[in-house]
Amino acid sequence: MMGALLVGIYVFVLAIFVGFEIITKIPPTLHTPLMSGANAISGITLVGSLAAATTGAVTAANVLGLVAIIFATINVVGGFLVTNRMLAMFGAKKAKR
């Protein structure tokens, strides 16, 4: 049991370092399109967290599922708002009267 927890923590810490290095190497012009793709993946996380939080009893999995639902929803909605704003910047300019 403790070995699996240590492996999980090890993978989590490595993912943090690898993710940080990858994000810092991406040019700013590619950041928003890549985040749009990441938001699609966050939608998959949302579906998985809904599955984790569907039992009747209150357990640690239910609470973590609820937290995952909240954060994934914030990420998806925020990502779509940022993408919409980015696309509006590249749209046709409206004429002023």
Backbone as a printed PyTorch tensor [residue, N CA C, xyz], in Angstrom:
tensor([[[  0.8260,  -1.1940,   0.0000],
         [  0.0000,   0.0000,   0.0000],
         [  0.8690,   1.2560,   0.0000]],

        [[  1.8480,   1.2890,   0.8620],
         [  2.7050,   2.4700,   0.9540],
         [  3.5750,   2.6170,  -0.2880]],

        [[  3.9700,   1.4940,  -0.8960],
         [  4.7780,   1.5470,  -2.1120],
         [  4.0170,   2.1830,  -3.2610]],

        [[  2.7370,   1.8490,  -3.3950],
         [  1.9190,   2.4280,  -4.4610],
         [  1.7360,   3.9220,  -4.2460]],

        [[  1.6030,   4.3400,  -3.0000],
         [  1.4720,   5.7660,  -2.7000],
         [  2.7520,   6.5180,  -3.0590]],

        [[  3.9040,   5.9420,  -2.7230],
         [  5.1720,   6.5930,  -3.0460],
         [  5.3860,   6.6790,  -4.5520]],

        [[  5.0040,   5.6340,  -5.2830],
         [  5.1160,   5.6650,  -6.7460],
         [  4.1980,   6.7440,  -7.3090]],

        [[  2.9840,   6.8610,  -6.7720],
         [  2.0560,   7.8900,  -7.2100],
         [  2.5920,   9.2870,  -6.9630]],

        [[  3.1780,   9.5120,  -5.7940],
         [  3.7650,  10.8150,  -5.4750],
         [  4.9580,  11.1020,  -6.3850]],

        [[  5.7640,  10.0760,  -6.6430],
         [  6.9260,  10.2190,  -7.5270],
         [  6.4900,  10.6230,  -8.9340]],

        [[  5.4830,   9.9630,  -9.4650],
         [  4.9730,  10.2900, -10.7990],
         [  4.3780,  11.6940, -10.8170]],

        [[  3.6560,  12.0680,  -9.7770],
         [  3.0600,  13.4000,  -9.6910],
         [  4.1240,  14.4900,  -9.7010]],

        [[  5.1720,  14.3250,  -8.9100],
         [  6.2450,  15.3210,  -8.8410],
         [  6.9750,  15.4060, -10.1820]],

        [[  7.2320,  14.2600, -10.8120],
         [  7.8720,  14.2900, -12.1270],
         [  6.9880,  14.9720, -13.1620]],

        [[  5.6780,  14.7430, -13.0920],
         [  4.7560,  15.3940, -14.0260],
         [  4.7620,  16.9040, -13.8450]],

        [[  4.8990,  17.3610, -12.6130],
         [  4.9800,  18.8020, -12.3580],
         [  6.2120,  19.3900, -13.0410]],

        [[  7.3690,  18.7550, -12.8460],
         [  8.5990,  19.2720, -13.4420],
         [  8.5620,  19.2160, -14.9710]],

        [[  8.1140,  18.1070, -15.5220],
         [  8.0490,  17.9700, -16.9780],
         [  7.0490,  18.9720, -17.5580]],

        [[  5.8860,  19.1050, -16.9350],
         [  4.8940,  20.0610, -17.4080],
         [  5.4080,  21.4870, -17.3780]],

        [[  6.1030,  21.8480, -16.3160],
         [  6.6570,  23.1960, -16.2100],
         [  7.6780,  23.4560, -17.3100]],

        [[  8.5490,  22.4880, -17.5570],
         [  9.5640,  22.6520, -18.5960],
         [  8.9350,  22.7520, -19.9810]],

        [[  7.9140,  21.9730, -20.2340],
         [  7.2570,  22.0180, -21.5420],
         [  6.5450,  23.3540, -21.7370]],

        [[  5.8030,  23.8010, -20.7310],
         [  5.0490,  25.0510, -20.8550],
         [  5.9790,  26.2460, -21.0290]],

        [[  7.1120,  26.2610, -20.3550],
         [  8.0170,  27.4080, -20.4840],
         [  8.7140,  27.4430, -21.8400]],

        [[  8.7800,  26.3220, -22.5410],
         [  9.4400,  26.2810, -23.8480],
         [  8.4920,  26.5990, -25.0120]],

        [[  7.2010,  26.7150, -24.7620],
         [  6.2280,  26.9770, -25.8240],
         [  6.1780,  28.4730, -26.1080]],

        [[  6.2610,  28.8600, -27.3880],
         [  6.1540,  30.2850, -27.7030],
         [  4.7570,  30.8190, -27.3960]],

        [[  4.6570,  32.1000, -27.0410],
         [  3.3490,  32.6630, -26.6780],
         [  2.2920,  32.5490, -27.7860]],

        [[  2.7100,  32.5400, -29.0460],
         [  1.7280,  32.4590, -30.1320],
         [  1.0430,  31.1040, -30.1930]],

        [[  1.6670,  30.0750, -29.6430],
         [  1.0620,  28.7440, -29.6510],
         [  0.3560,  28.4050, -28.3550]],

        [[  0.5000,  29.2440, -27.3460],
         [ -0.0140,  28.8920, -26.0230],
         [ -1.5290,  28.7540, -26.0030]],

        [[ -2.2590,  29.7050, -26.5790],
         [ -3.7190,  29.6610, -26.5270],
         [ -4.2960,  28.4920, -27.3120]],

        [[ -3.8200,  28.1960, -28.5390],
         [ -4.3510,  27.0080, -29.2230],
         [ -4.0710,  25.7010, -28.4800]],

        [[ -2.9190,  25.6030, -27.8550],
         [ -2.6210,  24.3940, -27.0890],
         [ -3.5060,  24.2920, -25.8550]],

        [[ -3.8270,  25.4350, -25.2510],
         [ -4.7100,  25.4140, -24.0920],
         [ -6.1230,  25.0190, -24.5020]],

        [[ -6.5230,  25.3520, -25.7210],
         [ -7.8320,  24.9230, -26.1960],
         [ -7.8940,  23.4020, -26.2710]],

        [[ -6.8260,  22.7950, -26.7340],
         [ -6.7670,  21.3330, -26.7550],
         [ -6.7480,  20.7500, -25.3520]],

        [[ -6.0650,  21.4150, -24.4430],
         [ -6.0360,  20.9440, -23.0620],
         [ -7.4100,  21.0420, -22.4180]],

        [[ -8.1960,  22.0150, -22.8210],
         [ -9.5460,  22.1280, -22.2780],
         [-10.4330,  20.9910, -22.7440]],

        [[-10.1970,  20.4890, -23.9450],
         [-10.9340,  19.3150, -24.4050],
         [-10.5940,  18.1110, -23.5330]],

        [[ -9.3370,  17.9860, -23.1650],
         [ -8.9270,  16.9060, -22.2710],
         [ -9.5610,  17.0980, -20.8970]],

        [[ -9.7050,  18.3420, -20.4650],
         [-10.3410,  18.6220, -19.1870],
         [-11.8070,  18.2210, -19.2070]],

        [[-12.4290,  18.2770, -20.3780],
         [-13.7970,  17.7720, -20.5020],
         [-13.8670,  16.2780, -20.2210]],

        [[-12.8490,  15.5400, -20.6340],
         [-12.7800,  14.1120, -20.3300],
         [-12.6150,  13.9140, -18.8260]],

        [[-11.8250,  14.7680, -18.1990],
         [-11.6700,  14.7200, -16.7420],
         [-13.0020,  14.9600, -16.0580]],

        [[-13.7810,  15.8540, -16.6050],
         [-15.1010,  16.1550, -16.0480],
         [-16.0010,  14.9220, -16.0820]],

        [[-15.9870,  14.1980, -17.1820],
         [-16.7950,  12.9790, -17.2880],
         [-16.3170,  11.9260, -16.2790]],

        [[-15.0070,  11.7710, -16.1430],
         [-14.4710,  10.8190, -15.1760],
         [-14.7920,  11.1840, -13.7420]],

        [[-14.7460,  12.4720, -13.4320],
         [-15.0660,  12.9030, -12.0690],
         [-16.5510,  12.7340, -11.7730]],

        [[-17.3950,  12.8820, -12.7820],
         [-18.8220,  12.6060, -12.5860],
         [-19.0400,  11.1370, -12.2410]],

        [[-18.2860,  10.2750, -12.8780],
         [-18.3910,   8.8420, -12.5700],
         [-17.8900,   8.5440, -11.1600]],

        [[-16.8840,   9.2630, -10.7080],
         [-16.3290,   9.0060,  -9.3770],
         [-17.2370,   9.5080,  -8.2640]],

        [[-18.0710,  10.4940,  -8.5520],
         [-18.8760,  11.1130,  -7.5010],
         [-20.3280,  10.6380,  -7.5080]],

        [[-20.6430,   9.5120,  -8.1290],
         [-22.0450,   9.1330,  -8.3050],
         [-22.5790,   8.1320,  -7.2920]],

        [[-21.8180,   7.7010,  -6.3470],
         [-22.3490,   6.7500,  -5.3670],
         [-23.1480,   7.4820,  -4.3010]],

        [[-24.0020,   6.7390,  -3.5920],
         [-24.8730,   7.3530,  -2.5970],
         [-24.1750,   7.6990,  -1.2970]],

        [[-23.1890,   6.9070,  -0.8980],
         [-22.4980,   7.1410,   0.3620],
         [-21.4340,   8.2300,   0.1940]],

        [[-21.1960,   8.9680,   1.2650],
         [-20.1570,   9.9950,   1.2420],
         [-18.8320,   9.3300,   1.5860]],

        [[-17.9540,   9.2860,   0.5970],
         [-16.6240,   8.6990,   0.7890],
         [-15.5810,   9.6980,   0.2940]],

        [[-14.3230,   9.3310,   0.4650],
         [-13.2500,  10.2040,  -0.0100],
         [-13.3110,  10.3420,  -1.5300]],

        [[-13.6980,   9.2640,  -2.2250],
         [-13.8040,   9.3260,  -3.6880],
         [-14.9010,  10.2970,  -4.1210]],

        [[-15.9990,  10.3250,  -3.3770],
         [-17.0750,  11.2700,  -3.7060],
         [-16.6280,  12.7140,  -3.5150]],

        [[-15.9540,  12.9730,  -2.4270],
         [-15.5030,  14.3410,  -2.1430],
         [-14.4650,  14.7770,  -3.1810]],

        [[-13.5020,  13.8940,  -3.4790],
         [-12.5060,  14.2250,  -4.4990],
         [-13.1520,  14.3540,  -5.8750]],

        [[-14.1710,  13.5390,  -6.1350],
         [-14.9040,  13.6600,  -7.3910],
         [-15.6000,  15.0040,  -7.5080]],

        [[-16.1920,  15.4690,  -6.4160],
         [-16.8370,  16.7800,  -6.4110],
         [-15.8280,  17.8970,  -6.6450]],

        [[-14.6890,  17.8120,  -5.9870],
         [-13.6430,  18.8160,  -6.1790],
         [-13.1650,  18.8010,  -7.6340]],

        [[-13.0100,  17.6040,  -8.1940],
         [-12.5820,  17.4890,  -9.5920],
         [-13.6370,  18.0610, -10.5340]],

        [[-14.9100,  17.8460, -10.2290],
         [-15.9830,  18.4130, -11.0460],
         [-15.9070,  19.9300, -11.0380]],

        [[-15.7120,  20.5160,  -9.8800],
         [-15.6560,  21.9770,  -9.7590],
         [-14.4730,  22.5400, -10.5410]],

        [[-13.2800,  21.9720, -10.3220],
         [-12.0890,  22.4980, -10.9980],
         [-12.1210,  22.2530, -12.5010]],

        [[-12.5870,  21.0950, -12.9280],
         [-12.6520,  20.8120, -14.3680],
         [-13.6640,  21.7220, -15.0510]],

        [[-14.7810,  22.0030, -14.3760],
         [-15.7810,  22.9030, -14.9550],
         [-15.2250,  24.3160, -15.0950]],

        [[-14.5270,  24.7820, -14.0740],
         [-13.9030,  26.1050, -14.1390],
         [-12.8960,  26.1490, -15.2840]],

        [[-12.1150,  25.1000, -15.4390],
         [-11.1060,  25.0470, -16.4900],
         [-11.7400,  25.0430, -17.8750]],

        [[-12.7910,  24.2580, -18.0650],
         [-13.4430,  24.1780, -19.3710],
         [-14.0970,  25.5090, -19.7320]],

        [[-14.8590,  26.0850, -18.8190],
         [-15.5460,  27.3530, -19.1030],
         [-14.5270,  28.4760, -19.3230]],

        [[-13.5380,  28.5650, -18.4720],
         [-12.5050,  29.5870, -18.6390],
         [-11.7430,  29.4210, -19.9380]],

        [[-11.4570,  28.1920, -20.3050],
         [-10.7480,  27.9400, -21.5530],
         [-11.5480,  28.3520, -22.7670]],

        [[-12.8400,  28.0680, -22.7410],
         [-13.6720,  28.4950, -23.8590],
         [-13.7840,  30.0140, -23.9290]],

        [[-13.8350,  30.6810, -22.7880],
         [-13.8890,  32.1430, -22.7930],
         [-12.6030,  32.7430, -23.3590]],

        [[-11.4630,  32.1790, -22.9680],
         [-10.1850,  32.6730, -23.4800],
         [-10.0760,  32.4100, -24.9770]],

        [[-10.4940,  31.2290, -25.4200],
         [-10.4400,  30.9030, -26.8410],
         [-11.3590,  31.8230, -27.6360]],

        [[-12.5490,  32.0780, -27.1180],
         [-13.4800,  32.9740, -27.7970],
         [-12.8970,  34.3840, -27.9130]],

        [[-12.2610,  34.8420, -26.8640],
         [-11.6510,  36.1800, -26.8950],
         [-10.5030,  36.2270, -27.8990]],

        [[ -9.7060,  35.1460, -27.9510],
         [ -8.6030,  35.0910, -28.9020],
         [ -9.1240,  35.1110, -30.3360]],

        [[-10.1710,  34.3460, -30.6060],
         [-10.7310,  34.3170, -31.9580],
         [-11.3500,  35.6540, -32.3390]],

        [[-11.9210,  36.3620, -31.3800],
         [-12.4860,  37.6850, -31.6520],
         [-11.3940,  38.6820, -32.0240]],

        [[-10.1930,  38.5040, -31.4870],
         [ -9.0910,  39.3980, -31.8200],
         [ -8.6890,  39.2560, -33.2820]],

        [[ -8.8530,  38.0540, -33.8490],
         [ -8.4630,  37.8220, -35.2340],
         [ -9.6260,  37.9860, -36.2010]],

        [[-10.8090,  38.3180, -35.7010],
         [-11.9790,  38.4900, -36.5510],
         [-11.9130,  39.8030, -37.3230]],

        [[-12.8890,  39.9840, -38.1870],
         [-12.9630,  41.2160, -38.9970],
         [-13.2470,  42.4100, -38.0900]],

        [[-12.5950,  43.5020, -38.3670],
         [-12.8020,  44.7210, -37.5880],
         [-14.1410,  45.3440, -37.9740]],

        [[-14.9010,  45.7790, -36.9780],
         [-16.1700,  46.4260, -37.2440],
         [-15.9280,  47.9060, -37.5140]],

        [[-16.6520,  48.4360, -38.4920],
         [-16.4960,  49.8480, -38.8540],
         [-17.1600,  50.7290, -37.8070]],

        [[-16.4950,  51.8020, -37.4430],
         [-17.0630,  52.7630, -36.4810],
         [-17.9120,  53.7710, -37.2520]],

        [[-18.9680,  54.2450, -36.6230],
         [-19.8410,  55.2460, -37.2640],
         [-19.4800,  56.6320, -36.8500]]])
